[in-house]
């Protein structure tokens, strides 16, 4: 660990203006971003008596090797720049309000000719309406119930295309949970109107639809059309079931996000209830570790900055009201920023009395329970991870715990489609954003050791190239910029020797990056210089960690290999067809969706694809099915060998 005194700037050099600062590690990686009204006052606090620092703050300043700052013109500019840098650099020591799971949304793709209702997670798409977030069970039940009333298409593009080609709807069309626009039961504009009604219902106009259906039900009953009345009754019951699932907590014109925080000296639990149309539409939660004295107002500021900053591309998730447990110090600037993201005024305030204060109390009770549960679960997790890293440090004689581990695996079938994977584990946890895939060809694909040598050479050659870049450029090119403490290869002594040879050829010594191999049969740990393996106890947490890393690398490599093999099989099958160029290959696969359906197509169906005429269609069909020759193979009596007529 670095000594903060080695890079501490002189107090007189630090300006007293507002600005944003960055701490970097010895490799130039940004590990913390912060802002301050007074840069001098904030930065000098990091170099105070170590005994007064929080544990994570202590770890941060001792992991850093330099600090730099940028002066800005106002606190609003500092707020915007801080968020931009946090998003760009993803610093490991910043508060990260990330869910322990992703929450699904009910989405309607209104930008398509035939809108589709589906469950979506992740980034939002243009032209799609979103409702939620929901829990996984509730969203499926809601969707299933509403499709009885609003039969919007919910099938995938492939299913929809096959139904169009065959003229038969899917199962949902037969059970009246889809209006089947694929076979022309309804016109495109009629289906679009159904989708708009679905969105209107989910958007808070449920009372209007229920009232309309109840009037139609009564009218049908008066006309003695009891069959229609019964169907309308079922629709009303379905609507009310969805409508009443979420209790009314506030007036129906209220759209708000209600936040609550429960914290201790080291961690904080955050809960938010999403209220739309006066009803609780969803709930989310986070638990974060504190880096500095980010309590109360400061914690709320970081929370709102990250939660809503990630939604800058759409204003649909930012409500009119944001209710918080404590008003941030920069509340005015934060309100201006949120209003700019939403495109309309945002009311940021602390509820003091009434229904909103009562709801805020309920949200806080959820935060209290979340923090308590997190501490119970995490106690065992942190202990096991720390023990695993400590055991590996001792067994492999490392100078420090292997905080970053990279594992490599080779995958192929009899030397074809050779690929490799690299998985990354930091602090005992997988870091999937830094996983990498390698395609291997030529002489390097002759065997596993040659492939391993090639992959390690490519990975660390890139590291050396990026290490020599100016610090400012490394942040934009993070692919291989940071070396691991430990490299784990799947295999025994030959694979370890190949990996060590690759690093040695690049001038990377064993003291800089340690290489080990984990053999599958006996789970032995092999070192480059050893004639005998290191045997870790079967119950060792260090061995468990190595096994999990090795198995994850194996899974990732196999997945990539299957993708490459599938593409290669498709390409080779079509490459054999004379007159079929790249554009027509792409058109055929796009039209039929897969090679299997392309093989099953008739010559007439092949000729319908743009750019494929009757002559080429016949050639493609003949390639897949063989020429329709007049001469058939003669039948043979298997017992006598006699040719039969």
N, C-alpha and C positions, 0 to 999 in steps of 0.2 A: 504494500500500500504506500501511496505517495504521502509525503509530509506537506500539509497545507502551507507551511511557512516557505516552502521552496518556490511556490508560484503566487504567493500573496502580493497583490499590487500595493504600492505605496498609497497611503490614505489621501495624500494631496493630489494624486493623479486621478482619483475617481471623481467625476463631476457630481454635483448635487442636483442635477436636473432629473426629470422623469425619463425612464428608459427601460430597456429590456436587456437581460444579461444571459450568458450561456456558459456553463461549465463543460469542459471537454476532458476526455480521458487521454492516456498516453498515445492512443492510436488516432486521435483527432475526432473521435465520435462524440457527439453532443449527448451528454447524459442528464442534463438538467437545464430547463429554461424557466426564467422568472421575470417579473416586472416589478418596478418600484417607482413611487413618487419621488424618492430621493435615493439615487443609486449608491451614493457614498454610505449613507446610513444603513441600507440593506446589505450591501456586500461586506462591510466590516463586521456585521453580526455573524457571518459564516466563519470568521477566523478568530472567534472569541475562545474562551476556555472550553476545551473539548468536553469537559464534564457537564457543561450546561446545554449541550446539543442533544437533540433527539437521536435515538439510535440510527434511524435511516439517514438523517442529516449528517451524522458523523461518518457513516459509510460513504455518503456521496462526496463529501469534501476530501476524504482520504482516497477515493477512487479517481478523483479528477487530477489533471496535470496542468490545467490552465483555466483562466476565466477571462471572458471578454464581454464588452457591453456596447450597446447602441443607444445613443441619445435620440429621443423623439420630441415632437413639439407639444404633445398634450397627453393626458391620461387615456383618452379614447384611442389615440394612435398606439400607445403602449399596449392597451388591451387587445387591439386587432393584431399587432405584430406578435405578441406573445402567443396568441392562438395559432397564427400562421406557422410559427416555428415549431410549436408542439405538434401540430399536424404533420409538418414536413419531416422533422427529425425523430419523432416518436421516442423521446428521452426516457430511459429506463427508470429514473428516479422521480419523474413527475407523477402527480396524482393521475390515475387512469380510471375514469369512471366507465368501466366496461362490465357488461352483464356477465354473470357466470353461465348464462345461456342466452340464445337469441330468441326474441319474441316474434311470433308470426303475426302477419297482418292479413286481413281479408282484402284482396285486391281485385279490381275490375279493370280490364284492359280496354278502356274506352277509345283508345287510339287505333284499334283494329276495326276492320270492316265488320267482323262478327265478334263483339266483345266477349271476353272469357272471364268467369269468376274462378279465382284460385287462391291458394294460400301462398304467401310470399314472405321471404326473409331477406335481409341484407339491403343493398342499395336500392334506392327508388328509381323507377323508370319513367321517362317522359310519356305523358298521355295515359297514365294509369291512376285510378282513384284508389286510395288506401283507407281502410277503417281498422281501428285497433289502437294499440296492440292487445292481443288476447293470449290466454293460455292455450296450449296445443289442443287439449280436449274440448274446450269451449268453442274454439273457432271451427272445428270440424262439425260439431253438433249444430252450431248456428248456420253454417253453410248448407248442411244437409236439410235442415228444416225449411230454410227460405227457398230452396230450389223447388219445393213443392208448390210455392205460391208464385215465385218469379222464375220460370224455367229457362234460365240463362245457360248458354253453353259453358261447360266446365272441363271439356276434354282437351287433350294436348293437340298440337298442330298435326302430328302424325296420325292420331286417331281420326281427327276431323277430315284430313285428306283422304284416308282410306275409305271413310264413309261416303265421301263425295264420289269416289271412283266406283265403289260397289253399288251405290244407290240404296244402301241399307243403313239406318242409324245405329248407334251403339246402344248398349243396354239402357242407359239413362233416357234415351229417346223413347224406348218401348214402355218404360215405367212412368212416363210423363214428368220426369225431373229435368228434361231438356226439351225445348221447342223444336229441336232438330232442324236448324237452318241449313245443315249440311245436305239434306235431301229435299229442301225446298218446302217444308211444311209451313214456314213463315218466311216472308220476304226480309231482306236485310234491314230495311227501315223499321219493320215491325219488331224484329229481334233487338235492334238498337233501342227502341222505346222500352222494351222489357228491361234491358240493362239499366236504362236511366231510372226507371221506377225502383229497381233494386238499390241503386245508389241513393235515391231520394229517401227510401225507407231507412237505410243504414245511416243516412246523414241526419236523421232526427225527425223525419216527417211520418213516423209510424202511426200516430194518431189519425192523420188524414186517411191513410190507406185502410186502417181498421174500420173507421166510420163508414167509408164508401162500401166496403164489403158487407158490413152489417145491414146497410140499406138495401143492397142488392139481394141479400139473403132473405130479408123480410118481404121484399117484392116477389121473389120467386115462391116463397111459401104462400103468399096471398093468391098467386095464380095456380096454386096446387102443383107446382113443379118441384116436388119434394126432392127429386134426385139432384137437381141443380142447387137447391137450398142446402142439402147435406154436404155437397162438395164445397160450397162457399163457407159453410160452418167450419169444416175442417181447415180451410185456409185461414179463417179468423183465429181459430185456436192455435195454429202454427205461428201466426204473427204475434199473438199475445204471449206465447211461450218465449219467443226471442225478445220481445219488448220488455217483459217482466223479469228477464234473467238478471238484468242489472238494476239494482234498486235506485229509485229517484232520491238523490241526496241534496240537490240544490234546485233552484228554479230552472225551468226548461230552456231559458235563453242563456244559461251559463256554460261557457267553454273555458276551462281552466286546467292548469297542471298544479297539483298541490304537493309540495316537497316537504320532507321532514328529515332531520339528521339526529342520529344518536352516536356519540363519540366518547372515546377515552383518550389517554395520552398518546397512544400509538396508532389507533385505527378509528375509522368512522364508517357507519352504515347509513346509507341514503335510501329512502323510499320515495316514490312518486306515484300518485294516483292521477290518471288521465280522465278528466270529467268532460264529456261532450253532451250537449243537450240536457244538462242536469244529471246525467247518469254516469256511473263509473264504467268507462269502456275498457280500461286496462290498468295494469300495475307493473312497475319495474323496480329493480333494486340493485344497488352496488355496495361493495365493501372495499375500502381503500386504505392503504397505509399512508400515514402522514410523513412528509419529508421535513417540513418546517412548522412553525407555529401557525398552521392553517386551521384555525378553529373558528366556529361561529361565522361571522360575516365573510372572512377570507375564504373559508371552505365553501360557502354558498356561491361566492363569486366564481371560484374554479369550477364548481359543479355546473352552473348555468352556462359558463363559457364553453365547456366541452360538450354538454348535452345538446345545446342548440346550435353551436358552431358547426357541428357535423351535419346539420340539416339546412345549411345555407342555400342549397340548390332548390329547396322547396319550402314554401311557407305553410304547407298544409298541417304540419305537426306543431307549429308554434301557436298557442291559443291567445285569446285576447287578454286573459289574466294569468299571471304566474304568481302563485302564493308560496312564500318562503318562510322558514322559521326565524330568520334574522336578516335584516336589511344589509346588503353589502356596503362597504365603505364607499365604493365608486358607483352607487346606485344610479345616479343620474346618467353617467356615461354608459353604464350597462343597459339601461332602459333605451337610450338612443341606439345603441348597437343592436339590441333585440328588435326594436321597431324597424330598423333598416333591413334586417334579415326577413322579417315577416312582411314588410311592405305596408304596414299599418301600425297604428299605435298599440303598444303593449303596456298593460298596467302591472307593474311589479310592486307588490306590497306584502305586508305581514298581517294576516287576519287576526283581529283582536277579540271579536265577539260574534255571536250568531252561529248560523249553520256552517259557515266556512271555517270558523275557528274550531267547531266541534269535529268537522271532518279532518282538519289538520291534526287534531289530537289523536284521531284514529290512525292516521298515517304514521304518526310518531310511535304509536304502540307497535306497529308493524316493524319500524326501524329498530326498536329495542329488541324485539324477538329475533330479527335477522342478525344483529350483532352478536347476540348470545349464542345462536346456532352456529354462526361462523367461527367463533372462538372454540367451541367444542370440537368442530370438525377439523379446524386448522391445527390445533395443538398436536394431534398425531401426525398430520401431513408434514409440518415443518420439522418435527423431530426426525421422521424417517428420511427426509431429503437431506437434512444436515448430517445425519449419521452416515448416509450413503456416500456423500462427498468426502467426509472425513475418512471413511474406510478406504476409499479409492486413493486418497492422498497418501495414506500410510502404506498400503499394499504396493503401490506403484512408485513409491519414494519420490513424490512430487514436492516441489518447494512450496506450493500453495494449493488449496482445494481447486479441482477442475470445474470452475464456474461456467465455462463454455466447452461443450463436448460436441464433436461432429462425428457422425458414423457414416460409413460408405459401404455399399453393397452392389454386386454385379448380378445382372439377370439376363438370361438368354435361353434359347432352346437349341441345343446341339450347335452352338456357335453362330446362330442366326439372330438378327435383330438385337445385337448386344447393346445393353443400356446400363447405366449406373445411377444410383441415387445418393444424395447427401442430405441427412437430417441433422437438425441443430437442436441442442438442449442447453438452455441457460438457467442457472440456479436450480437445476433438477427438473425444469419444466420445458416441454416442447415449444419451440419457437417456429411455427409453421410458415411464417412469412419469409423465413430465410432458408427453407428447403430448396434444393436445386436438383435438376435432372441433367444427365449427360447421355448423349448418343455417341456410341463408339464404333469406329469403322477402320478399315485398312488393317495394317499389321498389328495394331493394338487390340484387335478383336480376336486374335488367334487363341488366347486362353485367358483364364481369370487373372493370373498374375500380371500379364502384359496389360490387361484392361485396368487393373488396379493402379499400376504404375502410371498409365496414361491419365487417369482421372485425377490422382493426387498431384501430378505434374501440372495439369491445367488449372486445378483449383488454386494451388499455391503460387503458380506463376502470375495469376491474376492478382493475388494478394500482394505480391512483391511490386507489381506495377502500380497498384492503387496506393500502396504505402508510400511510394515516392511522389505521389501527387501533392500539390499544395493542400493545406488543411481545408480551405474553403471548398475545394472541388470534391473532396472525399464524401461530403454529405450528399452530393447529388449522384454519386456512383457507389452505392453501398453493397454491391453484389457479393464481393469477396473481400471486403476491406479489413475485416477483423479476424485475427488468427484464433484458433481454439487453444485451450490448454491441453486438450487430450483428443486424439484421433482414434476412433475404434473402427477396425475393419472386420468384415464378416469372414472368418477363416482362421487358419492356423499359421504355422511358421512361414510357409511360402508367401502368403498374402501379406503378412507383416513385413517380411524382408523386402518385398517389392515396394510397399508403401514407404518404408524407411529409406530405401535407395532413392526413391523419387525426391524425397525431402532433402536428402544429403546432396543430391545433384544440384539442387537449387540453393545450397548454402544454408539451409535451415537445420540447426542442430537439435539433438534430442533434448537439450536443456531448454529450448524455446518451445517446441511442440512435441509432446510425448505421443508415441504410436504404440498401440496394443491391438491384438486380435482376439476375438472370442470364438473359439471352435464350438460347433454345435453339439457334437456327440457327447463329450464329457463336460462341456461348459468350462473349458480351461482358458485362462488368460495368458496369451503368449506375448513376450517382449522381444524386440529385435535382437538383443545381444544374448538372450538366454537359450541354453540347450534344453531346458526343462521349463514347463509352464508354471505360472503362479496359480495356486489352488486357493480360491476363496471359499469359505464355508457356505454350504448350501442355503443356510438361513441368512446369509449376509445381505444387508440392504444395498451394499455396493454392487454385489453380483446381480441383484434384482434390477438395479438401475441399468447396468450394462446390457442385461437381457432385453429389457424394454426398448432401449435405444436400438439394439441390433435388430429386433423384430420389427420395429417401426421402419428402419431403413429397408428391410426385406420387403415389407408391405408396399412401401412407396416405389421401390424398384420394379416389383412385379406389376403394379398398376400401370406404370409407364411402359413396360415391355408389352403388355397386352394391347395398349393403345397403338403402339408402333406396329405390332404384328398384324392387328386388324386393318390398319391403313395399308400395310404392305400387301396383304392378301387381296384387298380390294383393287389396289393399283395393278398388281400383277395379272389379275383376271381380266381387267379391261385393256391392259397393255398388249395383250395377244390379239386384239381385234384390229385388223387393218382398216385405215381410214377414220379411226376414232381418235381425234385429237384431244388436248387438255380441256378445251371449252365444252366440247360435247360430252366428255366424261363427267365433268362437273354438272352439266345440265341434266344428264340421266340420273345421277345420284341424288341431286336436289329434288327431282320430280318423284322418284320412287322411294327415297328415304333410306334405303339400305341395299346392299348387294343381293341379299336374299330375295327381296321383292322385285328387284331388277331381273333376276334369273327367272322368276315365275311369270313375268309379263309376256303377253303374246306379241307377235310382230306388229299387229295393228296398234296395240297400246304403246309400243316403242316408237312407232312412227308419229304419234301425237306429240312427242316432245319436240320443242322448238329446235330447229337445226338438224334434226334426224329425219331424213326422208325414208321412203319405202325401201329403197335399195340397201341403205345402211342398216335399217331396222331388221331386214332379213338377214344381213350378215351377222349382226349381234345375236339374233335369235339362234341362228345356225351354230354360232360359236358355243353358246351355252347348252344347246340341246342336241347338237349333231345334225348332219344333213338328213332330211327326210327321204332316204333312199328307197327305191322300189324293192330292192333285194333285201330280204330279211334273213337273219341268221337261221340256218336249219335247226329243227328240233332233233335231239339225239336221245336214244334209249340209254340211260345211264348204266344199265346192267349188261347190255350186249355191245354197246357202241354203235348200233345200227342207226343210220340216218333215216328219219321218218318223213313221210310226205306232209 
